[in-house]
């Protein structure tokens, strides 16, 4: 899948807050069959993946050179949701603002939340130190459970 944005794309949170949003989003999706399109050897897969990345880079370059559409992409009528983007944008900002203010109140009123936050932070620091992150701990634990179980 290749995703491209016509015009400029915001690079910082400040640009997002200022409303510098892209005019649209374009997707190019191509399916590959595992049996026939994708090689089975690791060196073959590496070469195949590198050529897919090269294709994606060329596709994005062509997208920006060809009036912000993928080459070979059929012309489509606009969906008509662009007028709702600002509404969702402001609703999202309002939700997170209320949520953050609520969390400040909860932390100010309830000392248990402080201790819970400290415990969770220590837990994730330990997971990061011993397993390079909680997701690696989960993967390691999951694999050990799969090996020990019998069907």
N, C-alpha and C positions, 0 to 999 in steps of 0.2 A: 504494500500500500504506500502510495506517495501522497503527501498532503502539501498543498501550496496555497499561499495567500496572495491575492492580487495587491499590487501597490506595496506599501511599507507595512511591516509588522512590528508591534511594540516590543522593545528590547528590555524595558525596565518596568517596575511596578508604577513608577511615577507617570510613565507614558500611558499605562492602562488606566490609572485614576484620572488622568487628564482626558480620557475618552478617545485616545488615538487607537481605535480598533480598525482591523482590516474591513474592507467592504464586503468580503465574502470568504468562503473557504471552498477549495476544490479538492476532490479526491480522485485518485486514479488507482483502481484495484485490478490486480492481475493475479490469477490463480495458477498454481503450479501443481502438477501431479507428482506425488512422492515416488511412485514407481518408475516413471519414464523421464520426468524433467529434472529431478534432483539426483545427483550422483550419490553412490553409497559409501565411497571411501572418504576418509577425513580430508585428505589433500584435495580430492575432487570437490567436496562440499566447500572447502575454503576458497578455491578458485571460483566456483559457481557463485558464492556469496559476494565475492569481490566484484564480479561482473554485474551482479544485481545492483550493488551500490553505485557502480559507474553508470548503469542505466538510469537509476533514480536521479543522479546528479545531472545527467543530460536532459532528462525529462523535465526537471525543475528549471533548468536553463532555458529550454525551449518554451516552457510555460510563460516565462517572463518576456521572452522575445516575441511570442505570438498572441498578443492581446489578452494575456491572462487566461489562457485556456490550454488544456493539454492537447497536444497534436493528436489528431484522430478522434478526439472527444466529440460526440454529437452535441450540437447546440441545444441548450435546454432553456425553457422559460424560467425566469426567477421564481423562487418558491414563494416569496412574498412575506417572509418572516422578518425581514430586516427592520421594519418599523417597530417591532417588539423588542429588539435587542436593547435599546436604552431602558425600557421598563424593567426587563430582567436584570440588567446591570445595576440599576438603582435598588431594586428589591434585594439583590444579593448583598450589596454594600450595607443596606439597612439591617439585614439579618445578622451579618457578622458584627456590626457595630453593637446591636442589642445583645448579642451573645457575649461579646467581650465585656461589656458593662455588667452583665449579669454575673459573669465569672469573677469580676473584681469584687462585686458585692458578696458572692459566696465565699471567696477567700477572706474577705474582711470580717465576715460574721462567724465563720466556722473554722476553728483551728484544725479540725480533723482533716480538712481538705489540704492544709499545708503538709501534714504528715503523710497523707496519701500521695501527694505530688512528689515529695522527697523520696518515698519508698519506690514509686514507679520510676523515677529518674535514676536512682541507684541500681534498680533491677536492669534497666536498659544499658547503663554504663557497664555493668558487669557482663551482660550479654555481648556488648560490643568488644569488651576486652578479651573475653574467653573464646567467643565464637565468631568474631568479626560482624556481629549483628544478630538480632533476634531471628531474622528469616533463615540464617544458616543453622541456628539451633533447631528451629522447626524442621528444616530439611533433614538434618542429622537424626533427630528423634523419629521423624516419620520413616526414614529408611531403616532404622533399627527395628521399628515396629513391624515393617513389612517383611523383613528377613525372619523375624521370630514367629510370625503368624503362619498358620497352615490352613489351607482351604480344603 
